């Protein structure tokens, strides 16, 4: 009697197996990226240095508003500091390109830390209002640590666009992680210790992180001395229009931050503002990691247009949640969804910056982009503060929604159809 072979049994993949497989595929490009020699060391230092970026403005708003009783003043002071950074930042980045990251970043960071400490003392000892503006403006020498990190990736993986896409997505996820944790840490320190604690801890972390980052010399891009023929990246075709888009995009972030703090305060939960803002950063962080694990479309400008359209749509969520429910939980959920479009927009924008910035000027090009974002954040902060003071916190959410729509219109009008 002939025996038929027993058929091989196959098992359908379980949900857990599928989840592990999907997660492994998502994280695989990042494991490969961080396996680059020296990458983990400079990334660790940069992470410490960037965490205060999510702390400083929230700490300043809580500290000043608590001491002086005015969100308009707090928003104006932070806007002044960001505007000063918009002016000084590109000059600092130009020096970084010319003389190297380590030689410029360390002294620039020390000067910025002194500015933060000066602001702390002015608030603590009830100095005249103008001193707050002067002290916060002194923080403008803070180097663009994110830009320096992206410049290192561009140097290490030049000629490999897919790896650079993963690197840019990773850096954006790091940004969002810092802006997710930073407000929470700042709000906790300011409320549980003393109002100036967030600014003080932020200054210490900034100096420590930059010192660690600057010590990693093997991955540092070579200096590129300027010549009389060197032109500013602003004169590169397509760069000014991209700066305008990033300026409007920055206004989304600045307005959202000030409005959310004011809204939480109006609900009697000021200390929860950082946690609520963290939901937006969490959504952006998750979206950024997923975005970096897929192969990007070739037409970068068209991709940017689609990302801005999604951001404009999703930014209506916080406005609807605040006006319809008045609930912090509903607002947090809306911010989580709104954040999903933030990282893809920023990753695509920074990819475009890297493509059109002239060789040897990447730090300056990246810093000009960040400067535009900071200028937008300053404008958004001041505008939202004005709306909150004269109308109400709920009305303030119309500001980020309008800013996102403006960014979309500018992108469509100035370059949405060009590569």
TORRO-106793 format. One line per 10 residues: number of its first residue (from 1); for each residue y, z, x negated of N, C-alpha, C. Coordinates in steps of 0.2 Angstrom, whole numbers, plus 2048, in hexadecimal, padded with zeros to 3 digits. Each point is the difference from the previous one (the first is absolute). Layout:
residues N
NUM	Y:Z:X:Y:Z:X:Y:Z:X; ...
This chain:
residues 419
1	7FA:800:7FC:806:800:804:806:800:7FC; 804:7FB:801:806:800:7FC:806:804:802; 803:804:7FB:805:805:802:807:7FD:7FF; 804:800:804:807:7FD:800:804:805:7FC; 804:7FE:7FB:804:805:7FD:805:804:805; 801:806:7FF:805:804:804:807:7FD:7FF; 803:7FF:805:807:7FD:7FF:804:806:7FD; 805:7FE:7FC:804:804:7FC:805:803:805; 801:806:800:805:804:805:807:800:7FD; 804:7FE:804:807:800:7FE:804:805:804
11	804:803:7FD:804:806:804:807:7FD:801; 802:801:806:807:7FE:802:805:805:7FC; 805:7FD:7FD:805:805:7FD:803:805:805; 800:806:7FE:803:805:804:808:800:7FF; 803:803:805:807:801:7FF:803:803:7FA; 7FC:805:7FE:802:803:7F9:7FF:7FC:7FA; 7FA:7FC:800:7FF:7FB:7FB:805:7FB:800; 802:7FD:806:805:7FB:800:807:803:7FD; 801:806:802:807:803:7FE:800:801:7F9; 7FA:802:7FD:800:801:7F8:801:7F9:7FD
21	7FD:7FB:803:800:7FA:7FD:807:7FD:800; 803:801:806:807:7FD:801:805:804:7FB; 7FF:807:800:804:804:7FB:7FF:7FE:7F9; 7FA:7FF:7FE:7FF:7FE:7F9:803:7F9:7FE; 800:7FC:805:803:7F9:7FF:808:801:7FF; 802:805:805:808:801:800:802:803:7F9; 7FC:805:7FD:802:803:7FB:7FE:7FD:7F9; 7FB:7FB:800:7FE:7FD:7FA:806:7FD:7FC; 804:7FC:803:806:7FD:7FC:804:806:7FC; 801:805:803:804:806:7FD:7FC:803:7FB
31	7F9:801:800:7FC:803:7FB:801:7FB:7FA; 7FF:7FA:801:801:7FB:7FA:807:800:7FD; 805:801:804:807:800:7FE:801:806:7FC; 7FE:806:802:801:806:7FC:7FB:801:7FA; 7FB:7FB:7FF:7FC:800:7FA:804:7FD:7FB; 806:7FD:801:804:7FD:7FB:801:805:7FA; 7FF:7FF:7FA:802:805:7FB:807:803:800; 800:806:801:807:804:800:803:800:807; 7FD:7FD:805:803:800:806:800:807:804; 7FB:803:7FF:7FF:807:803:806:805:7FE
41	801:7FF:7F9:804:805:7FD:807:7FF:802; 803:7F9:800:807:7FF:802:800:801:808; 7FB:7FF:804:800:801:807:801:807:802; 7FD:804:7FC:800:808:801:807:802:7FF; 803:7FE:7FB:807:802:7FE:805:7FD:806; 7FF:7FA:801:804:7FD:805:800:803:807; 7FA:802:802:7FF:803:806:804:807:801; 7FF:804:7FA:804:806:800:808:7FF:801; 802:7FB:7FC:807:7FE:800:802:7FD:807; 7FC:7FD:803:802:7FD:807:800:804:806
51	7FC:806:7FF:7FF:804:806:807:803:802; 805:802:7FB:806:802:802:805:7FB:804; 7FE:7F9:7FF:804:7FB:804:7FF:801:807; 7FB:803:802:7FF:802:807:803:807:802; 802:803:7FB:802:807:801:808:801:800; 803:7FC:7FC:807:801:7FE:805:800:807; 7FF:7FA:803:805:7FF:806:7FF:805:805; 7F9:801:802:7FE:805:805:803:807:7FE; 7FF:802:7FA:802:806:7FD:808:801:801; 803:7FA:7FE:807:801:800:803:800:808
61	7FD:7FC:804:802:801:807:7FF:807:803; 7FA:803:7FF:7FF:806:802:804:805:7FD; 801:800:7FA:804:805:7FC:808:7FF:802; 802:7FA:801:807:800:801:802:801:808; 7FB:7FD:804:801:801:807:800:808:802; 7FB:803:7FD:7FF:807:801:806:804:7FE; 803:7FF:7FA:805:804:7FD:807:7FE:803; 801:7F9:802:807:7FE:803:800:7FF:807; 7FA:7FF:803:7FF:7FF:807:802:7F9:803; 7FF:7FB:7FB:802:7F9:802:7FB:7FB:7FE
71	7FD:7FD:804:7FC:7FA:7FE:804:7FA:7FE; 806:7FF:802:804:7FB:7FE:802:801:7F9; 801:806:7FE:802:801:7F9:7FA:7FF:7FB; 7FA:803:803:7FA:7FF:7FC:7FE:7F9:7FF; 800:7FC:805:7FF:7F9:800:805:7FC:7FB; 806:802:801:805:7FD:7FB:7FF:801:7F9; 7FE:807:7FE:7FF:801:7F9:7FA:7FD:7FE; 7FB:7FF:803:7FA:7FD:7FE:801:7F8:7FF; 804:7FE:805:802:7F9:800:804:7FE:7FA; 805:805:7FE:804:7FF:7FA:7FC:800:7FA
81	7FB:804:7FF:7FB:800:7FB:7FC:7FA:7FF; 7FE:7FD:806:7FC:7FA:800:804:7FA:7FE; 807:800:802:804:7FB:7FF:802:800:7F8; 801:806:7FD:801:800:7F9:7FA:7FE:7FC; 7FA:801:803:7FA:7FE:7FC:7FF:7F8:801; 803:7FD:805:800:7F9:801:804:7FD:7FB; 805:803:7FE:805:7FE:7FA:7FD:801:7F9; 7FE:806:7FF:7FE:802:7F9:7F9:7FD:7FF; 7FB:800:805:7F9:7FF:7FF:7FF:7F9:7FC; 803:7FB:802:7FF:7F9:7FC:802:801:7F9
91	805:803:7FF:802:801:7F9:7FB:804:7FC; 7FD:805:803:7FB:804:7FD:7FA:7FC:7FE; 7FE:7FC:805:7FA:7FB:800:802:7FB:7FA; 806:7FD:800:801:7FC:7FB:7FF:803:7F9; 802:806:7FF:7FF:803:7FA:7F8:801:7FE; 7FD:802:806:7F8:800:7FF:7FD:7FA:7FD; 802:7FA:803:7FE:7FA:7FE:802:7FE:7F9; 806:802:7FE:802:7FF:7F9:7FE:804:7FB; 7FF:807:801:7FE:804:7FB:7F9:804:801; 7FD:7FF:806:7FA:802:801:800:806:805
101	7FA:801:803:800:805:806:801:808:7FD; 7FC:801:7FB:800:807:7FD:807:802:7FE; 804:7FC:7FC:806:801:7FD:806:801:805; 7FF:7FD:806:806:801:805:7FE:805:805; 7FA:800:803:7FE:803:806:801:808:7FF; 7FE:803:7FA:800:807:7FF:807:803:800; 805:7FD:7FC:807:803:801:803:7FE:806; 7FE:7FB:804:803:7FE:806:7FD:805:805; 7FA:802:800:7FD:805:804:803:807:7FF; 802:802:7FA:803:807:7FF:807:800:803
111	803:7FB:7FF:807:7FF:804:800:801:807; 7FB:7FD:803:7FF:800:807:7FE:807:803; 7FC:803:7FC:7FD:807:801:806:805:800; 805:7FF:7FC:806:804:7FF:804:7FF:807; 800:7FA:802:804:7FF:806:7FD:803:806; 7F9:800:801:7FD:804:805:801:807:800; 800:803:7FA:802:807:7FF:807:802:802; 804:7FB:7FE:808:801:802:800:800:807; 7FD:7FC:804:800:800:807:7FE:807:803; 7FA:802:7FD:7FD:806:802:806:806:800
121	803:800:7FA:805:806:7FF:806:7FF:804; 802:7FA:801:806:7FF:805:7FE:802:807; 7FA:7FF:802:7FF:802:807:7FF:808:800; 7FC:802:7FB:7FF:807:800:806:805:800; 805:7FD:7FC:806:804:7FF:806:7FE:804; 7FF:7FC:805:805:7FE:805:806:7FC:7FD; 7FE:7FC:7FB:805:7FC:7FD:804:7FB:805; 806:7FE:7FE:803:7FB:805:7FC:7FA:801; 801:7FD:806:7FC:7FA:802:7FF:7FA:7FB; 806:7FF:7FD:800:7FA:7FC:7FB:801:7FA
131	7FF:806:7FE:7FB:801:7FA:7F9:7FE:802; 7FE:801:806:7FA:7FD:802:7FF:7F9:7FF; 805:7FC:802:800:7F9:7FF:7FF:7FE:7F8; 804:804:7FC:800:7FF:7F9:7FA:801:7FD; 7FD:806:802:7FA:802:7FD:7FA:7FC:802; 7FF:7FE:806:7FB:7FB:802:800:7F9:7FD; 807:7FE:7FF:801:7FA:7FD:7FD:800:7F9; 800:806:7FD:7FE:800:7F9:7F9:7FF:7FF; 7FC:800:805:7F9:7FF:800:7FE:7F8:7FF; 805:7FC:800:7FF:7F9:800:7FD:7FD:7FA
141	7FF:804:7FB:7FD:7FE:7FA:7F8:800:800; 7FE:803:806:7F9:800:801:7FC:7F9:7FF; 7FC:800:7FB:7FD:7F9:7FF:7FB:7FE:805; 7FF:7FA:801:7FC:7FD:805:7F9:801:7FE; 7FC:805:801:7FA:801:7FD:7FB:7FC:803; 801:7FE:806:7FB:7FB:804:801:7F9:7FD; 806:7FE:7FE:801:7FA:7FD:7FD:7FF:7F9; 801:806:7FC:7FD:800:7FA:7F8:800:800; 7FD:803:805:7F9:800:801:7FE:7F8:801; 803:7FD:805:7FF:7F9:802:801:7FC:7FA
151	805:801:7FC:801:7FC:7FA:7FA:800:7FB; 7FD:806:800:7FA:801:7FC:7FA:7FC:802; 7FF:801:807:7FB:7FC:803:801:7F8:7FE; 806:7FE:801:801:7F9:7FF:7FF:7FE:7F9; 802:804:7FC:7FE:7FF:7F8:7F9:800:7FF; 7FC:804:803:7F9:801:7FE:7FC:7FA:804; 802:7FE:805:7FC:7FB:804:804:7FA:802; 805:7FE:7FB:803:7FA:801:7FC:7FA:800; 801:7FB:805:7FC:7FA:801:7FA:801:805; 800:806:803:7FA:802:804:803:802:807
161	802:7FC:804:804:801:807:7FC:805:804; 7F9:7FF:801:7FC:804:804:800:808:7FE; 800:801:7F9:800:807:7FE:807:803:801; 805:7FB:7FF:807:803:801:801:802:807; 7FD:7FC:804:801:802:808:7FD:806:801; 7FA:802:7FD:7FD:806:801:804:806:7FC; 803:7FE:7FB:804:805:7FC:806:802:804; 803:7FB:803:806:801:804:7FF:804:806; 7FA:7FE:803:7FE:804:806:7FE:807:7FE; 7FD:801:7FB:7FF:807:7FD:806:804:7FF
171	805:7FD:7FD:807:803:7FF:803:802:806; 800:7FB:805:803:802:806:7FC:805:804; 7FA:801:7FF:7FC:805:803:802:807:7FD; 801:800:7F9:802:805:7FD:807:802:802; 805:7FB:801:806:802:803:800:804:807; 7FB:7FD:804:800:803:806:7FD:807:800; 7FB:801:7FB:7FD:806:800:805:805:7FE; 805:7FE:7FB:805:805:7FE:805:801:806; 801:7FB:804:805:801:805:7FC:803:806; 7FA:801:800:7FC:803:805:800:808:7FE
181	7FE:801:7FA:800:807:7FE:807:803:7FE; 804:7FC:7FD:807:803:7FE:804:803:806; 801:7FD:806:803:804:805:7FD:806:802; 7F9:800:800:7FC:806:803:802:806:7FB; 7FF:7FE:7F9:801:805:7FB:807:802:800; 805:7FC:801:807:802:800:801:804:806; 7FE:7FE:806:801:805:805:7FD:806:800; 7FA:801:7FD:7FD:806:7FF:803:804:7FB; 802:7FE:7FB:804:804:7FA:806:802:803; 804:7FC:803:807:802:803:800:805:805
191	7FA:800:804:800:804:806:7FC:807:7FE; 7FB:800:7FC:7FC:805:7FE:803:804:7FA; 804:7FD:7FC:802:804:7FA:808:801:801; 804:7FB:7FE:807:800:801:802:7F9:800; 806:7FE:803:802:7FA:802:801:7FB:7FA; 801:803:7FA:801:7FB:7FA:7F9:7FF:7FC; 7FB:803:803:7F9:800:7FC:7FE:7F8:800; 801:7FC:805:7FD:7F9:7FF:804:7FC:7FB; 806:801:7FF:804:7FD:7FB:7FE:802:7F9; 7FF:807:7FF:7FE:803:7FA:7F9:7FD:7FD
201	7FB:801:805:7FA:7FE:7FE:7FF:7F8:7FF; 804:7FC:804:800:7F9:7FF:803:7FE:7F9; 805:803:7FE:803:7FF:7F9:7FB:801:7FA; 7FC:806:801:7FB:802:7FB:7FA:7FB:800; 7FE:7FD:806:7FB:7FB:800:802:7FA:7FD; 806:7FE:802:803:7F9:7FD:800:800:7F9; 802:805:7FC:801:801:7F9:7F9:800:7FD; 7FB:804:803:7FA:800:7FD:7FC:7FA:801; 800:7FC:806:7FD:7FA:801:802:7FB:7FB; 807:7FF:7FF:803:7FB:7FC:7FE:801:7F8
211	7FF:806:7FE:7FE:802:7F9:7F9:7FE:7FF; 7FC:801:805:7F9:7FE:800:7FF:7F8:800; 804:7FD:804:800:7F9:801:802:7FC:7F9; 806:803:7FE:803:7FD:7FA:7FC:801:7FA; 7FB:805:800:7FC:801:7FA:7FA:7FB:7FF; 7FF:7FC:806:7FB:7FB:7FF:802:7F9:7FE; 801:800:7F9:803:7FA:7FD:7FC:7FA:800; 7F9:800:800:7FC:7FB:7FF:800:7FB:806; 802:802:806:801:7FB:806:807:7FE:801; 805:803:7FC:807:7FE:801:801:7F9:7FF
221	804:7FC:804:801:7F9:7FE:805:800:7FB; 800:7FB:7FC:804:7FF:7FA:808:800:802; 804:802:7FC:807:7FF:802:802:7F9:7FF; 805:7FE:804:802:7F9:800:808:800:7FF; 802:800:7FA:807:800:7FE:804:7FA:804; 806:802:803:804:7FB:803:803:7FB:7FB; 802:7FA:803:804:7FB:7FC:806:7FE:804; 804:7FD:7FD:806:7FD:804:7FE:7FC:806; 7FA:7FD:7FF:7FE:7FB:805:7FC:803:806; 7FF:807:7FF:7FC:803:805:804:801:806
231	7FE:7FE:806:803:801:806:7FE:805:804; 804:803:805:7FD:805:804:7FB:7FD:805; 7FB:804:802:7FB:7FD:805:804:7FF:807; 806:802:801:803:7FF:806:802:7F9:801; 801:7FC:7FA:801:7F9:800:7FA:7FC:800; 7FA:803:801:7FA:7FC:801:800:7FD:807; 7FF:7FA:801:7FF:7FD:807:7FB:804:805; 802:802:806:7FC:804:804:801:808:7FF; 802:802:7FB:801:807:7FF:805:804:804; 806:7FD:801:805:803:804:7FE:801:807
241	7FC:7FB:803:7FE:800:807:7FB:805:801; 7FB:801:7FB:7FB:805:800:803:807:800; 806:801:7FC:803:806:7FF:803:802:807; 803:7FB:804:803:802:806:7FA:802:805; 7FA:7FD:800:7FB:802:804:7FE:807:7FE; 7FF:802:7FA:7FE:807:7FE:806:805:801; 806:7FE:800:805:804:802:7FF:803:807; 7FF:7FB:805:7FF:801:807:7FA:804:801; 7FB:7FF:7FC:7F9:804:800:801:807:7FE; 804:801:7FB:802:807:7FE:803:804:805
251	804:7FD:804:804:803:806:7FB:803:805; 7FA:7FD:801:7FB:802:804:7FE:807:7FE; 7FE:801:7F9:7FE:806:7FE:805:806:800; 806:7FE:7FE:805:805:800:802:803:807; 800:7FC:805:802:802:806:7FA:804:803; 7FA:7FD:7FF:7FA:804:803:800:807:7FD; 801:801:7FA:800:807:7FD:805:805:803; 806:7FE:800:805:804:803:7FF:801:807; 7FF:7FB:804:7FF:801:807:7FA:805:802; 7FB:7FF:7FC:7FA:804:801:801:807:7FF
261	804:802:7FA:802:807:7FF:804:803:805; 805:7FC:803:804:802:805:7FC:801:807; 7FC:7FB:801:7FC:801:806:7FB:806:800; 7FD:801:7FA:7FC:806:800:804:807:800; 806:800:7FE:805:805:800:802:802:807; 801:7FA:804:802:801:807:7FB:803:804; 7F9:7FF:7FE:7FB:802:804:7FE:808:7FE; 804:802:7FB:7FF:807:7FD:7FA:800:7FB; 7FF:7FB:7FD:7FA:800:7FB:803:7FC:7FA; 805:802:7FC:803:7FD:7FB:7FA:7FF:7FA
271	7FD:806:7FF:7FB:800:7FB:7FA:7FB:800; 7FF:7FD:807:7FB:7FC:801:802:7F8:7FE; 806:7FF:7FF:803:7FA:7FF:7FC:7FC:7FA; 7FF:804:7FB:7FC:7FD:7FA:7F9:7FD:802; 7FD:804:804:7F9:7FF:802:800:7FA:805; 805:7FF:804:801:7FB:805:801:7F9:7FC; 805:801:7FB:801:7FA:7FC:7FA:7FE:7FC; 7FC:804:7FE:7FA:7FF:7FC:7FB:7FB:804; 800:800:807:7FC:7FC:803:802:7F8:7FF; 806:7FF:800:802:7F9:7FE:7FE:7FE:7F9
281	801:804:7FB:7FD:7FF:7FA:7F9:7FF:7FF; 7FC:804:804:7F9:800:801:7FE:7F9:802; 803:7FE:806:7FE:7F9:802:801:7FB:7FB; 806:800:7FD:802:7FB:7FB:7FB:800:7FA; 7FE:806:7FE:7FB:801:7FA:7FA:7FD:802; 7FD:801:806:7F9:7FD:802:801:7F9:800; 805:7FD:803:801:7F9:801:801:7FD:7F9; 803:803:7FC:801:7FD:7F9:7FA:7FF:7FC; 7FC:805:801:7F9:800:7FC:7FC:7FA:803; 800:800:807:7FC:7FB:803:803:7F9:7FE
291	806:7FF:800:804:7FA:7FE:7FE:7FE:7F9; 800:804:7FC:7FE:7FF:7F9:7F9:7FE:7FE; 7FC:801:805:7F9:7FF:7FF:7FE:7F9:803; 804:7FC:803:7FF:7FA:802:804:7FA:7FC; 7FD:7FA:800:803:7FB:7FD:807:7FE:803; 805:800:7FD:807:7FE:803:800:7F9:801; 804:7FE:806:802:7F9:801:805:7FE:7FB; 7FF:7F9:7FE:804:7FD:7FB:808:800:801; 802:7FF:807:807:7FF:801:803:807:801; 803:802:7FB:802:807:800:806:801:805
301	805:7FC:800:806:801:804:7FE:800:808; 7FB:7FB:801:7FE:800:807:7FC:807:802; 7FC:802:7FB:7FD:807:801:805:805:801; 805:800:7FC:805:805:801:804:800:807; 801:7FA:803:802:7FF:806:7FC:803:805; 7F9:7FF:800:7FC:803:805:7FF:808:7FF; 801:802:7FA:800:808:7FF:806:803:803; 806:7FC:800:806:803:803:800:800:807; 7FD:7FA:803:7FF:800:807:7FC:806:803; 7FA:801:7FC:7FC:806:802:804:806:800
311	804:801:7FB:804:806:7FF:805:801:805; 803:7FB:802:805:800:805:7FD:802:807; 7FA:7FE:801:7FD:801:807:7FE:808:800; 7FD:802:7FA:7FD:807:800:806:805:7FF; 805:7FE:7FE:806:805:7FF:803:802:807; 7FE:7FC:805:802:802:807:7FD:806:803; 7FA:801:7FD:7FC:806:802:803:807:800; 803:802:7FA:803:806:7FF:806:801:806; 804:7FB:801:805:800:805:7FD:801:806; 7FB:7FD:802:7FD:801:807:7FD:807:801
321	7FC:802:7FA:7FD:806:800:805:806:801; 806:7FF:7FC:805:806:801:803:800:806; 802:7FA:803:804:800:806:7FC:801:806; 7F9:7FE:800:7FC:801:806:7FD:807:801; 7FE:803:7FA:7FC:806:800:804:806:7FD; 804:7FF:7FB:803:805:7FC:7FB:805:7FD; 7FA:7FD:7FE:7FB:804:7FD:7FF:7FE:7F9; 800:805:7FC:7FF:7FF:7F8:7F9:7FD:7FF; 7FB:802:804:7F9:7FD:7FF:800:7F8:802; 804:7FF:805:800:7F9:802:804:7FC:7FB
331	805:803:7FD:804:7FD:7FB:7FC:7FF:7FA; 7FC:805:7FE:7FC:7FF:7FA:7FB:7FA:801; 7FD:7FF:806:7FB:7FB:801:804:7F9:7FF; 806:800:803:804:7FA:800:802:7FE:7F8; 801:805:7FC:802:7FF:7F9:7FA:7FE:7FC; 7FA:802:802:7FA:7FE:7FD:7FF:7F9:801; 801:7FD:806:7FF:7F9:801:806:7FC:7FD; 806:803:800:805:7FC:7FD:7FF:7FF:7F9; 7FE:805:7FC:7FF:800:7F9:7FB:7FB:7FE; 7FB:7FD:805:7FB:7FC:7FE:803:7F9:7FD
341	806:7FE:802:803:7FA:7FE:805:801:7FA; 801:806:7FE:805:802:7FA:7FD:7FD:7FA; 7FA:803:7FE:7FD:7FE:7FA:7FF:7F8:7FF; 7FD:7FD:805:7FF:7F9:7FF:807:7FC:7FF; 805:802:803:807:7FD:7FF:802:802:7F9; 7FF:806:7FE:803:801:7F9:7FC:7FD:7FA; 7F9:800:801:7FC:7FC:7FB:802:7F9:800; 800:7FD:805:802:7F9:800:807:7FF:7FD; 805:804:802:806:7FF:7FD:800:801:7F9; 7FD:805:7FD:800:801:7F9:7FC:7FB:7FC
351	7FB:7FD:804:7FC:7FA:7FD:805:7FA:7FF; 804:7FF:805:805:7FB:7FF:805:801:7FB; 802:806:7FF:805:802:7FB:7FD:7FE:7F9; 7FA:802:7FF:7FC:7FF:7FA:800:7F8:7FE; 7FF:7FC:805:7FF:7F9:800:806:7FD:7FE; 806:802:802:806:7FC:7FF:805:804:7FB; 7FE:806:7FD:804:803:7FB:7FE:7FC:7F9; 805:7FF:7FC:7FF:7FD:7FA:7FC:804:7FB; 7FD:7FD:7FB:7FC:803:7FC:804:805:7FB; 7FD:806:7FF:804:805:7FC:805:804:803
361	801:7FF:807:805:803:804:7FD:804:806; 7F9:801:800:7FD:803:805:802:807:803; 802:804:7FB:802:807:802:807:7FF:803; 804:7FC:7FE:807:7FF:803:7FF:7FD:807; 7FB:7FB:801:7FF:7FD:806:7FD:804:805; 7FB:804:7FE:7FD:805:804:805:806:802; 805:802:7FB:805:805:802:805:7FD:805; 802:7FA:7FF:805:7FD:805:7FD:800:807; 7F9:7FF:800:7FD:800:807:800:807:802; 7FE:805:7FC:800:807:802:807:802:802
371	805:7FE:7FC:807:801:801:802:7FE:807; 7FE:7FA:802:802:7FD:807:7FD:805:805; 7F9:802:7FF:7FD:805:805:804:806:800; 802:803:7FA:804:806:800:807:7FF:804; 803:7FA:7FF:806:7FF:803:7FF:800:808; 7FB:7FD:802:7FE:800:807:7FE:807:802; 7FD:803:7FD:7FE:807:802:807:804:800; 804:7FF:7FC:807:804:800:803:7FE:807; 801:7F9:801:803:7FE:806:7FD:802:806; 7F9:800:800:7FC:803:806:801:807:801
381	800:804:7FB:801:807:800:807:802:803; 805:7FD:7FD:807:801:803:801:7FE:807; 7FD:7FA:802:801:7FD:807:7FC:805:805; 7FA:802:7FE:7FC:804:804:803:807:801; 803:802:7FB:803:807:800:806:800:805; 804:7FA:800:806:7FF:804:7FD:800:807; 7FB:7FC:802:7FE:7FF:806:7FD:807:803; 7FC:803:7FC:7FD:807:802:806:805:802; 805:800:7FC:806:805:801:803:7FE:806; 802:7F9:802:804:7FE:805:7FC:7FF:807
391	7FA:7FE:7FF:7FC:7FF:806:7FA:806:801; 7FA:7FE:7FD:7FB:805:800:7FA:7FD:7FB; 7FC:805:7FE:7FB:7FE:7FC:7FB:7FA:802; 7FF:800:807:7FC:7FA:802:803:7FA:7FF; 807:7FF:801:803:7FA:7FF:800:7FE:7F9; 7FF:804:7FC:800:7FF:7F8:7FA:7FB:7FF; 7FB:800:804:7FA:7FC:7FF:802:7F8:801; 805:7FF:803:802:7F9:801:802:7FD:7FA; 803:804:7FB:802:7FD:7F9:7FA:7FD:7FC; 7FB:804:7FF:7FA:7FC:7FC:7FE:7FA:804
401	7FF:800:806:7FE:7FA:804:804:7FB:7FF; 807:801:800:805:7FA:7FF:800:7FE:7F9; 7FF:804:7FB:800:7FE:7F9:7FA:7FC:7FF; 7FA:802:803:7FA:7FB:7FF:801:7F9:803; 803:800:806:802:7FA:803:804:7FC:7FB; 805:803:7FD:805:7FC:7FC:7FC:7FE:7FA; 7FC:803:7FD:7FC:7FE:7FA:7FC:7FA:802; 7FD:800:806:7FC:7FA:802:804:7FA:801; 806:801:803:805:7FA:801:802:7FD:7F9; 802:805:7FC:802:7FE:7F9:7FB:7FC:7FC
411	7F9:802:801:7FB:7FD:7FC:7FF:7F9:803; 800:7FF:807:7FF:7FA:803:806:7FB:7FF; 806:803:7FF:806:7FC:7FF:801:7FD:7F9; 7FD:804:7FB:802:7FF:7F9:7FA:7FE:7FC; 7FA:800:803:7FB:7FE:7FB:7F9:800:803; 7FF:801:807:7FA:801:803:7FB:7FA:7FF; 803:7FA:7FF:7FC:7FA:800:7FF:7FE:7F9; 802:803:7FB:800:7FE:7F9:7FA:804:7FD; 7FD:7FD:7FB:7FB:804:7FC:803:805:7FC
